[in-house]
Amino acid sequence: MYSAADLRKGLRIKLDGDPYTITEFNFVKPGKGQSLYRCKLRNMITGAQFERTFREVDTFEAADLQQKAMQYLYKEGDNYVFMDLESYEQVYLTDDQVGDTKNYLIDSLEVEILLFEDRPIGVTLPNSVDLRVEHAEPWAKGDSVSGNYKPVVLETGYRILVPPFIEEGEKIRVDTRSGEYITRVKE
């Protein structure tokens, strides 16, 4: 159990049966009366955000969160299928739960699945992923009007800007946190 004095940015707590993370935190001590703790909370399942003020006497339960290593298998309709590497059980996540991480999901990619009370609620990717370039416009030498980068489409359908020497069919390393090109990968 946490008390209001334990609240801080990044803390994960359970409120009304759902896991929340504190995105902003302010301590207020009025001249008279109890101290107040103003927090901005984000629901880790729905993504909804709201503000709430707590008093010193309020207590909170820690959110029962676990991370489990799993492997991405395939997409089935609107669901993404992952396999537990220990028990070989399959877990389904919706398009909303996967979010922007779908831009980097390729077959057999090992990821961390965030579980709340044994229910999957999110995906954590490795810091970088190697992806094949499916489509790249040809680049004419001396074409500096368009800048030093050109758009390409990766095997997942994600569009990214890369240096002009990158060709169709090559593998590149992409930073999953920023979505930017890192380097060309030798095969």
DAWOHU-V248286 format. One record per residue. N is the residue number from 1. PSI is psi in degrees with one decimal (999 if undefined). OMEGA is omega in degrees with one decimal (* if undefined). NEAR is the number of other C-alpha atoms within 10 Angstrom. Layout:
BEGIN
N_PSI_OMEGA_NEAR ; N_PSI_OMEGA_NEAR
END
This chain:
BEGIN
1_140.9_175.5_10 ; 2_148.5_170.9_13 ; 3_171.0_180.0_14 ; 4_-29.8_179.9_19 ; 5_-20.3_-179.6_16 ; 6_-10.3_-176.5_11 ; 7_139.7_177.0_21 ; 8_165.2_-179.5_17 ; 9_134.8_178.1_14 ; 10_-12.6_-180.0_13 ; 11_140.5_179.4_15 ; 12_121.8_-178.4_23 ; 13_165.7_177.9_22 ; 14_123.6_177.5_17 ; 15_131.9_177.0_14 ; 16_34.1_176.3_6 ; 17_-2.1_-179.7_9 ; 18_151.9_176.9_15 ; 19_136.8_177.8_23 ; 20_149.0_172.2_25 ; 21_141.4_-179.0_21 ; 22_119.1_-178.1_19 ; 23_-25.9_175.4_17 ; 24_148.4_-176.9_14 ; 25_132.2_176.0_17 ; 26_134.9_176.0_13 ; 27_128.8_-178.7_16 ; 28_125.7_177.1_12 ; 29_97.2_178.6_10 ; 30_164.2_-179.2_9 ; 31_-36.9_179.8_7 ; 32_145.5_172.9_6 ; 33_-167.6_-174.9_7 ; 34_157.0_172.9_12 ; 35_148.0_179.2_17 ; 36_148.0_179.3_18 ; 37_108.6_179.9_20 ; 38_125.8_-176.3_18 ; 39_146.3_168.9_21 ; 40_124.4_-175.0_17 ; 41_147.2_175.8_25 ; 42_125.7_177.5_19 ; 43_125.4_-175.7_18 ; 44_-10.3_178.3_18 ; 45_-49.9_-176.1_15 ; 46_-21.8_-177.5_13 ; 47_-2.8_-179.8_12 ; 48_141.5_179.5_10 ; 49_146.8_175.1_14 ; 50_166.2_178.0_10 ; 51_145.6_176.9_13 ; 52_145.0_178.2_9 ; 53_132.5_179.4_14 ; 54_154.4_176.4_17 ; 55_168.7_-179.2_14 ; 56_-33.7_-173.4_13 ; 57_-9.7_-178.7_11 ; 58_142.2_176.4_11 ; 59_155.9_-175.4_15 ; 60_149.2_175.7_15 ; 61_142.4_176.1_14 ; 62_140.8_178.0_15 ; 63_129.3_-179.1_19 ; 64_82.7_-177.3_14 ; 65_140.9_176.3_17 ; 66_153.0_172.8_14 ; 67_135.1_-177.8_16 ; 68_135.4_177.8_16 ; 69_126.5_178.4_15 ; 70_168.5_-178.9_24 ; 71_132.9_177.1_23 ; 72_130.9_-179.5_20 ; 73_-61.6_-175.9_18 ; 74_171.8_176.4_15 ; 75_132.8_-179.7_18 ; 76_100.6_-176.9_10 ; 77_-121.8_177.2_8 ; 78_5.7_-178.1_11 ; 79_150.3_175.1_16 ; 80_132.5_-173.7_19 ; 81_127.3_178.4_17 ; 82_150.2_179.5_26 ; 83_131.1_175.5_21 ; 84_127.9_-176.2_17 ; 85_-17.0_180.0_13 ; 86_-49.4_-174.4_9 ; 87_-10.3_-178.0_8 ; 88_16.3_174.9_11 ; 89_148.8_178.1_10 ; 90_139.4_-178.8_14 ; 91_138.4_-179.6_18 ; 92_131.3_174.1_17 ; 93_143.7_-179.9_20 ; 94_169.2_177.9_17 ; 95_-40.9_179.5_15 ; 96_-39.4_-179.5_15 ; 97_-35.7_-179.2_20 ; 98_-39.1_176.9_18 ; 99_-138.5_-177.0_12 ; 100_-10.6_179.4_14 ; 101_-16.4_178.7_16 ; 102_-21.8_179.3_18 ; 103_-15.4_-174.9_16 ; 104_0.1_-176.5_22 ; 105_119.3_174.0_23 ; 106_158.2_-178.7_18 ; 107_138.1_175.6_11 ; 108_11.5_178.3_13 ; 109_128.5_177.6_16 ; 110_128.0_-178.3_20 ; 111_172.3_173.4_19 ; 112_126.3_177.3_19 ; 113_128.5_177.9_25 ; 114_124.2_-178.0_19 ; 115_136.1_173.3_16 ; 116_114.0_-176.5_18 ; 117_47.6_-179.9_13 ; 118_17.6_175.0_11 ; 119_126.1_179.5_14 ; 120_134.0_179.9_20 ; 121_-9.3_-178.8_21 ; 122_171.3_-177.8_20 ; 123_135.8_172.2_21 ; 124_121.0_-177.9_17 ; 125_161.7_168.1_18 ; 126_162.4_-176.6_14 ; 127_-27.4_177.9_10 ; 128_153.5_-179.1_17 ; 129_141.8_176.1_17 ; 130_121.7_-177.9_17 ; 131_147.9_179.4_21 ; 132_141.6_177.1_18 ; 133_117.2_-179.1_22 ; 134_-38.3_-177.6_17 ; 135_129.4_177.3_17 ; 136_131.0_176.5_18 ; 137_143.8_176.3_13 ; 138_150.2_-178.0_12 ; 139_127.4_179.1_16 ; 140_131.6_-179.9_9 ; 141_134.6_-179.5_8 ; 142_0.0_179.2_6 ; 143_76.9_-177.0_10 ; 144_-3.0_178.6_10 ; 145_-38.6_-177.6_6 ; 146_-2.0_178.7_8 ; 147_-173.1_-176.4_9 ; 148_4.9_-179.5_12 ; 149_153.5_176.1_15 ; 150_152.4_179.3_17 ; 151_142.9_174.0_14 ; 152_161.5_175.1_22 ; 153_127.8_-179.1_17 ; 154_171.2_-176.4_22 ; 155_-20.3_178.5_18 ; 156_-4.5_-177.5_15 ; 157_-2.0_-178.8_14 ; 158_137.0_177.8_16 ; 159_137.8_-177.2_15 ; 160_155.6_175.2_16 ; 161_132.4_-179.1_14 ; 162_164.4_174.7_21 ; 163_154.3_-173.8_16 ; 164_-17.3_-178.4_19 ; 165_-6.2_179.4_13 ; 166_129.6_-177.0_20 ; 167_164.5_175.4_18 ; 168_139.1_178.3_15 ; 169_-14.2_179.6_14 ; 170_156.4_174.7_17 ; 171_138.3_176.7_21 ; 172_156.1_176.5_19 ; 173_129.8_-177.7_16 ; 174_135.0_176.2_21 ; 175_118.6_-176.3_17 ; 176_-16.2_179.1_18 ; 177_-38.3_-176.7_12 ; 178_-18.2_-178.2_9 ; 179_20.5_-176.3_17 ; 180_154.6_175.7_14 ; 181_136.7_176.5_16 ; 182_-58.9_-176.2_14 ; 183_166.8_174.5_15 ; 184_143.2_-179.0_18 ; 185_127.3_177.0_12 ; 186_134.9_179.9_7 ; 187_999_*_5
END
